[in-house]
Amino acid sequence: SVASAASPDASLVTAFESLGLGPFAGAGTLTLSALVTAVLKRLPYRLVGYCGLMLPHTEDSGLARVADDGALSIDTLLLNSSVCGTGIE
């Protein structure tokens, strides 16, 4: 699986934003999350356990920053949970 960490340099939010598509939780974020998930599911490897994109809102410093900025709502988390893990279960 692809998951981020608490370290700012390991944040998936930072990786998403570095693509130049604008801020995380803006237009394109959900599509990019779905694309990453689809690519991971097509890899020719035997899968064990959770094998997708994980955007853990309690473990990613970038997600914490986006939440502090007021851009990460429960709606955004629920939308992303339709295409990847978010840890809100």
C-alpha positions as CSV (number, residue, x, y, z in Angstrom):
1,S,0.0,0.0,0.0
2,V,0.9,3.6,-0.3
3,A,0.6,5.5,3.0
4,S,2.1,8.6,4.4
5,A,3.9,9.3,7.6
6,A,4.0,12.0,10.2
7,S,7.2,13.4,8.8
8,P,6.5,16.4,6.5
9,D,8.8,15.0,3.8
10,A,6.8,11.7,3.8
11,S,3.4,13.3,3.4
12,L,1.3,12.2,0.5
13,V,-0.3,15.6,0.6
14,T,3.1,17.1,-0.2
15,A,3.5,14.6,-3.0
16,F,0.1,15.4,-4.5
17,E,0.6,19.1,-4.3
18,S,4.1,18.8,-5.9
19,L,2.4,17.7,-9.1
20,G,1.2,21.3,-9.6
21,L,-2.5,20.6,-9.6
22,G,-3.2,23.0,-6.8
23,P,-3.8,22.5,-3.1
24,F,-4.9,19.2,-1.6
25,A,-8.7,18.9,-1.2
26,G,-9.1,21.1,-4.3
27,A,-10.2,20.2,-7.7
28,G,-8.4,17.0,-9.0
29,T,-7.5,15.5,-5.6
30,L,-10.3,12.9,-5.7
31,T,-9.4,12.0,-9.3
32,L,-5.7,11.7,-8.5
33,S,-6.5,9.5,-5.5
34,A,-8.7,7.2,-7.7
35,L,-5.9,7.1,-10.3
36,V,-3.3,6.1,-7.8
37,T,-5.6,3.4,-6.3
38,A,-6.4,2.0,-9.8
39,V,-2.7,1.8,-10.7
40,L,-1.9,0.0,-7.4
41,K,-4.6,-2.5,-8.1
42,R,-3.2,-3.3,-11.5
43,L,0.3,-4.1,-10.4
44,P,1.3,-7.7,-11.2
45,Y,2.1,-8.7,-7.7
46,R,0.4,-11.0,-5.2
47,L,-1.6,-8.8,-2.9
48,V,-1.8,-9.4,0.9
49,G,-3.7,-7.2,3.3
50,Y,-4.6,-3.6,2.5
51,C,-3.1,-2.8,-0.9
52,G,-4.3,0.6,-1.9
53,L,-3.8,4.3,-1.3
54,M,-4.1,5.3,2.4
55,L,-4.7,8.9,3.4
56,P,-4.7,8.6,7.2
57,H,-5.9,12.0,8.5
58,T,-4.4,11.3,12.0
59,E,-1.0,10.3,10.7
60,D,-0.1,12.6,7.9
61,S,1.4,16.0,8.7
62,G,0.2,17.4,5.4
63,L,-3.4,16.3,6.0
64,A,-3.1,17.9,9.5
65,R,-2.0,21.2,7.8
66,V,-4.9,21.1,5.3
67,A,-7.3,20.5,8.2
68,D,-5.8,23.4,10.2
69,D,-6.3,25.6,7.1
70,G,-10.0,24.6,7.1
71,A,-9.9,22.8,3.7
72,L,-10.3,19.3,4.9
73,S,-13.9,18.6,5.8
74,I,-15.7,15.4,6.7
75,D,-17.2,15.7,3.2
76,T,-13.8,15.6,1.7
77,L,-12.8,12.6,3.8
78,L,-15.9,10.7,2.9
79,L,-15.5,11.5,-0.8
80,N,-11.9,10.2,-0.7
81,S,-13.0,7.1,1.3
82,S,-14.9,6.1,-1.9
83,V,-11.7,5.6,-3.8
84,C,-9.0,5.0,-1.0
85,G,-8.5,4.4,2.7
86,T,-8.8,7.5,4.9
87,G,-8.9,5.9,8.4
88,I,-12.4,7.4,9.3
89,E,-14.1,4.1,9.8
